[in-house]
Amino acid sequence: MRLLNTHGKKMSEIGKKVRLERIMNRDTERTVIVPMDHGITSGPIDGLRDMSGAVNKVAEGGANAVLLHKGIVQAAHRGYGKDIGLIVHLSASTSLGPDPNNKVQVASVKEAVKLSADAVSVHVNVGSEQEARQLKEMGKIADQCEEWGMPLVAMMYPRGDKVDNEFDSEVVAHAARVGAELGADIIKTNFTETISSFRDVTKGCPVPVVIAGGPKAESDEEVLKMASYAIRAGGAGVSIGRNVFQHKNPSGMIKALTEIVHHGVDAEEAAEEL
């Protein structure tokens, strides 16, 4: 029995490594992810009405992975989409609900395996009224990910009555560390506005940290500088949605971000891709 268990563990470790290489560049160990899970939260917003078209545009730009809910995978990724990594999101809530921070589990690791996902993701609002349940769910999901050899991306956001500033480095570092402590392979969280403050986040987290894109930015320069600062602070990439799929040139925006994340160019030089 011990030999069987050891063999099974080795297989799951290999499986996780192979899948991680589908969503992270093997040479840079960084990633450019485009989350497209907004249809549940906000409905069919601009940029996400034609899902297969949206996936194709970011794939053409060189994104490492897209993040989708399970019901969209067939049409947007496996049906017509180009070859690109797939992350299946397991958490959801809507803007119409009484508490949008109350993320609940709506899919399983087993379903993601059936969809040939390269990773799964969960959303935890650290400090929210539902924190305890979300942490418990994440712990179980992390255990299932280990069993199946499935990488886990954890969206860890500090949100709640005790959080005065969601971009404060102390609370962001705390949220990121919680995700790592519970078994996440990649953390997605807020950028803390400066290189020095975000370095505190990456140094305090033993797994790769990628930054969220946040609300629609006023300029391309704002997005590209944020990405550049995050990389310089030890970040492992970006996970940017609206500022990519709602851009007038999604492929160009991804090319610019890829230049920053994988080639270390500065924001001004990357902007030439646009």
Residue, then its C-alpha position, 0 to 999 in steps of 0.5 A: m500500500r505504501l508503494l502504491n501511495t508513493h507512486g500515486k503521489k509521484m504521478s500527481e506531482i508530475g501532473k501538476k508540473v506539466r500543467l503549470e508549464r501550460i500556464m507559466n513560461r518555463d524559462t521565465e517562470r512568469t505568466v500572463i493570464v486573462p481572466m474572463d469570469h466576469g459574465i457571472t459577476s457582471g453579465p455579458i459586458d463589453g468584450l465578453r459577448d463573443m467569448s470565442g473571439a475574445v479568447n482568440k484575440v488574447a491567444e494571438g497576442g501570446a497570453n499564457a492562459v485564460l480563466l473561465h467558468k466551466g459552462i463557457v469552456q466548450a464554446a470559448h476554449r475547446g470549441y473554437g479557441k486557439d491553443i492557450g492554457l485553461i484555468v477553470h474558476l471554481s468560485a462565483s457571486t453576482s453583483l445583483g446578490p445581497d453580498p457580492n463578496n460572498k463567493v461560493q464554490v460552483a465547480s469542482v476539481k474533478e469537473a476541471v479535470k474532465l474539461s482538460a483544465d491546466a489549473v483551477s482558481v478560487h476566490v477568497n475575500v480575506g476579512s469578509e463576513q464569509e471568510a471562514r467558510q471561504l477558507k474552509e472551502m479553499g482548504k478542501i479544494a487544495d487537498q483535491c488539487e494535490e490528489w489530482g495533480m492540479p495547480l491551484v490559483a488563489m485570488m486573495y483579496p483583503r476585503g471587509d470591515k477591518v480593511d481600510n485600504e485594500f491596497d495597503s501592503e500589510v493587508v495584501a501581504h497577509a492575504a497573499r500569505v494566507g493563500a500560500e499557507l493553504g496550498a495555493d501554487i500561484i497567488k493573485t492579489n492587488f498591486t500595492e501602488t509602489i515597487s518597494s511596498f509590493r516587494d514586501v508582498t512577494k518576499g513574504c509569500p513563498v509561491p509566485v504572486v501575480i497582480a490583478g488588473g483592477p477596474k478599467a484604467e484611464s490609460d494604457e500607460e497606467v496598466l503597463k507601468m503597474a505591470s512593470y513595477a510588479i515585475r521589478a518587485g519580484g512579481a511573477g506576472v499579471s492576471i488582467g481582465r477588463n484592461v485587456f478584453q475591453h481594450k480596442n486592441p486586445s492582442g496588442m495589449i497582450k503583446a505589450l504585457t508579454e514584453i514586460v513580463h517575459h522580456g523585462v522591457d519597460a512600460e514605454e518600450a512595451a507601449e510600442e506594441l500598441 
